[in-house]
Amino acid sequence: MQNINITTARAELFKLASSCIKYNNVININTKEGNVIMLSEEDYNSLIESLYLAGIPGMYESIIEGVNTPIEECVKVEWK
């Protein structure tokens, strides 16, 4: 994670945003009032989805069961 102060971040905003989007970098922007984390929308959405799934009772166990299921026992699903 890159740390940067707010003054430098303001001057390099486009460069920092591009770095988050292209390379999935996470940037910690320091201010006198506290810090802000900058990350791509894709990374944010992934994080929110992971938190949502982690909050579903039994989801972890279901994922582990799926990972441990032999491929021969899997059923192919046709998505429309």
C-alpha beads as a LAMMPS data file, in Angstrom:
LAMMPS data file: protein, C-alpha beads

80 atoms
79 bonds

1 atom types
1 bond types

-500.0 500.0 xlo xhi
-500.0 500.0 ylo yhi
-500.0 500.0 zlo zhi

Masses

1 110.0

Atoms # bond

1 1 1 0.000 0.000 0.000
2 1 1 1.333 3.387 -0.984
3 1 1 1.180 6.212 1.595
4 1 1 0.888 9.782 0.388
5 1 1 -0.121 13.107 1.917
6 1 1 -3.206 14.970 0.741
7 1 1 -1.252 17.804 -0.892
8 1 1 0.726 15.426 -3.087
9 1 1 -2.415 13.375 -3.783
10 1 1 -4.233 16.489 -4.992
11 1 1 -1.390 17.278 -7.393
12 1 1 -1.176 13.667 -8.658
13 1 1 -4.859 12.677 -8.555
14 1 1 -5.093 11.435 -12.154
15 1 1 -1.863 9.434 -11.829
16 1 1 -3.033 7.870 -8.552
17 1 1 -6.469 6.994 -9.946
18 1 1 -4.868 5.366 -12.984
19 1 1 -2.553 3.378 -10.724
20 1 1 -5.530 2.062 -8.740
21 1 1 -7.452 1.122 -11.884
22 1 1 -4.646 -0.354 -13.985
23 1 1 -2.561 -2.069 -11.310
24 1 1 -5.036 -2.590 -8.439
25 1 1 -2.896 -0.430 -6.178
26 1 1 -4.363 0.727 -2.886
27 1 1 -3.342 4.194 -1.734
28 1 1 -3.499 5.554 1.805
29 1 1 -3.985 9.330 1.664
30 1 1 -2.952 11.044 4.906
31 1 1 -4.662 14.201 6.177
32 1 1 -4.586 16.084 9.476
33 1 1 -8.098 14.820 10.249
34 1 1 -7.446 11.164 9.398
35 1 1 -6.693 8.924 6.463
36 1 1 -8.575 7.978 3.306
37 1 1 -8.105 4.789 1.306
38 1 1 -8.247 5.033 -2.494
39 1 1 -8.932 1.877 -4.495
40 1 1 -10.530 1.005 -7.813
41 1 1 -14.287 0.523 -8.109
42 1 1 -13.642 -3.081 -9.165
43 1 1 -11.646 -3.770 -5.980
44 1 1 -14.278 -1.995 -3.855
45 1 1 -17.129 -4.033 -5.367
46 1 1 -15.154 -7.254 -4.859
47 1 1 -14.519 -6.379 -1.221
48 1 1 -18.194 -5.565 -0.594
49 1 1 -19.309 -8.810 -2.255
50 1 1 -16.810 -10.818 -0.177
51 1 1 -18.096 -9.204 3.018
52 1 1 -21.682 -9.941 1.993
53 1 1 -20.912 -13.603 1.267
54 1 1 -18.946 -13.960 4.503
55 1 1 -22.031 -12.792 6.386
56 1 1 -24.244 -15.605 5.070
57 1 1 -24.437 -18.413 7.656
58 1 1 -22.917 -21.632 6.311
59 1 1 -21.381 -19.996 3.228
60 1 1 -17.788 -20.735 4.264
61 1 1 -18.598 -24.407 4.816
62 1 1 -20.418 -24.567 1.478
63 1 1 -17.413 -23.118 -0.350
64 1 1 -15.028 -25.557 1.339
65 1 1 -17.355 -28.450 0.427
66 1 1 -17.383 -27.276 -3.191
67 1 1 -13.607 -26.982 -3.314
68 1 1 -13.268 -30.527 -1.959
69 1 1 -15.795 -32.031 -4.410
70 1 1 -14.094 -34.124 -7.104
71 1 1 -14.609 -32.698 -10.606
72 1 1 -16.269 -35.943 -11.678
73 1 1 -19.096 -35.284 -9.209
74 1 1 -19.739 -31.745 -10.439
75 1 1 -22.780 -30.939 -12.547
76 1 1 -22.434 -28.700 -15.593
77 1 1 -24.855 -25.763 -15.506
78 1 1 -26.038 -24.127 -18.727
79 1 1 -26.407 -20.373 -18.182
80 1 1 -28.853 -18.524 -20.403

Bonds

1 1 1 2
2 1 2 3
3 1 3 4
4 1 4 5
5 1 5 6
6 1 6 7
7 1 7 8
8 1 8 9
9 1 9 10
10 1 10 11
11 1 11 12
12 1 12 13
13 1 13 14
14 1 14 15
15 1 15 16
16 1 16 17
17 1 17 18
18 1 18 19
19 1 19 20
20 1 20 21
21 1 21 22
22 1 22 23
23 1 23 24
24 1 24 25
25 1 25 26
26 1 26 27
27 1 27 28
28 1 28 29
29 1 29 30
30 1 30 31
31 1 31 32
32 1 32 33
33 1 33 34
34 1 34 35
35 1 35 36
36 1 36 37
37 1 37 38
38 1 38 39
39 1 39 40
40 1 40 41
41 1 41 42
42 1 42 43
43 1 43 44
44 1 44 45
45 1 45 46
46 1 46 47
47 1 47 48
48 1 48 49
49 1 49 50
50 1 50 51
51 1 51 52
52 1 52 53
53 1 53 54
54 1 54 55
55 1 55 56
56 1 56 57
57 1 57 58
58 1 58 59
59 1 59 60
60 1 60 61
61 1 61 62
62 1 62 63
63 1 63 64
64 1 64 65
65 1 65 66
66 1 66 67
67 1 67 68
68 1 68 69
69 1 69 70
70 1 70 71
71 1 71 72
72 1 72 73
73 1 73 74
74 1 74 75
75 1 75 76
76 1 76 77
77 1 77 78
78 1 78 79
79 1 79 80
